Amino acid sequence: MSAPTTPDPTDTPAVALGPTALVLGVIAAPGLWPGLMFVVTPWSWLAGALAVTFGLAGIHYARRGTGRMWPAVTGTVLGFLGLASFFVLVTAVSGWQSS
C-alpha cells in the first residue's frame, strides 16, 4: 500500500459546518425585508436556528484549525438576523392582537 492511511485534518465533517451555516444563513436572511417576511417565515426561523447552531460549531472547529472562519461567522450572523426578525414579527403580531 503506497497511500498513507493517516487522516488529514481536512477529511472531517467539521469542515462542512461553516459553509452549511452560510447557506442556511442566506436562506434565513430574506426574513429581514418586510415584503418577503410573510413569504419566507416558515423557512426563516428554522434555517436561522440551524445556521446559528452550525455556525457556532464551525467557529469552534475553525479556531482549532479545522475549516474556515469566515463562512462560519457570516452564516452565524445571517442566521441570527433571520431568527431575530422572526421573533420581532411574532412580538409585533402578538402585541397587535392584544390591543
Protein Blocks (a to p, Z undefined) as FASTA:
>chain_A
ZZdfbdcfklcfklmmmmmmmmmmmmmmmmmpmklmmmmmmmmmmmmmmmmmmmmmmmmm
mmnopacfklmmmmmmmmmmmmmmmmmmmmmmmmmmmZZ
